[in-house]
Amino acid sequence: MTRYADLVERHGTPAYVYDLNRVEAARDDLFAALPEEFELFSAVKANPHPEVIRALRQGGNRACRAEISSTGELDAALSAGFDPGECLYTGPGKTDGELDEAIAKGVRMFSVESLTDLQHIGAVALRLGVVAQALLRINSASASATTSIRMTGAPSQFGIDSETLVEQIPLLRAVEGTEIVGAHFFPLSNARDEDALIGEFQHTIAQAARTFHDIGLDEPRFLDIGGGFSVPYAVPGERPVYGRLREALSQTLDEHFPRWREGFPKVACESGRYLVGDSGTLLAGVVNIKESRGRKFVILDAGINTFGGMSGLGRLLPVAVSPDTAGASPESVESWEKSSLVGPLCTPGDVLGRSVALPPLEAGDVIEIPNAGAYGPTSSLLMFLGRPAPVEIVVRGDEVVSVSRIEHHRTYA
Ligand SMILES: *Cc1c(COP(=O)(O)O)cnc(C)c1O
């Protein structure tokens, strides 16, 4: 039985439990792994729960800024105490309505994905009588490391192709209502290991220096070198601690940007999953168990409507969920039977794992899926098949901070 038995009793399943102590530990560990001059953006999309992002905002002089990509995320960030001036607004499809709202509320820094994107930002800024600061997001022609999600080097809706940037510069510079203050790179997510992460950052920093030189931006004010910090996803394991990163980043920056320590440019990283991944546990109830043609199916009340919805569609992250083994002896874990772990939805895509070793289970049991704090409810198919959203329980150690659930309802015009 789970150590969250009393919470399950009171609030039912499926339920997420997020521990703010662990969010803060991840935040502090990541800041400690970076040079002290660095800024760190928390990618709100990984977990927009208000108390979770508030914990990322609180950290004295080493508090995260917010990387947002919609007015919904902007509202989440503002209500968690972020200043609009601390937000970086990103995304390939910023609408005029969103830009209007964001700029009116005080957001000034935007990651720019194309000339036309910058023109849209400029038009709104001009109308509101302000100047928007643009980081040119660069889609580099080359990259250095292998990764599970690569977002650069190929045709993409993200970023300006590095090979055409120089010729576009006169037009980019001419966009009224904007000033180009630096660049944004986000070449990889979830790096394989620290070497891969360092390799990618070194590549990015060198590329940034070349880019600023090529486009004649002599005094870049801001450089966002992206992320790639990794954490186990819905399987047991420890969040890595990056012991060599700080030194490697400092050295590479010294080489390419001699004044970076004085803030020329200010350098930033971004993370979603690392900051929130290990804070979360998904408690899923076993609804039924059946056998079909020699295979055992464990049917949970949590499927792709609750967790890993994008992978349920066969896209992005392949999920192979596995339960927490913490309470079990190694011998008993060895005898665990392999089963398909599936959700309750009427689609064969509702699979959390095809061959997962599971302890003996029966209907009514609860399994604990660890490291489930990132890309949970809001990146799942919450409304598909009309089940209620999972309960989200925020704790600080043993103390319950809040219990809530997202409700969706239709509003008629
Ligand atoms: C999604 C996203 C992130 C977060 O990625 P993780 O792999 O969760 O760290 C960071 N930056 C940008 C621009 C993103 O789109």
The ligand as an ORCA input file, in Angstrom:
! r2SCAN-3c Opt
* xyz 0 1
  C       9.153     23.128    -23.395
  C      10.228     24.130    -23.350
  C      11.151     24.107    -22.302
  C      11.148     23.049    -21.232
  O      11.671     21.844    -21.685
  P      12.076     20.702    -20.622
  O      12.576     19.600    -21.461
  O      10.838     20.352    -19.889
  O      13.106     21.285    -19.741
  C      12.109     25.089    -22.266
  N      12.178     26.050    -23.209
  C      11.310     26.095    -24.247
  C      11.433     27.174    -25.245
  C      10.307     25.147    -24.359
  O       9.451     25.182    -25.385
*
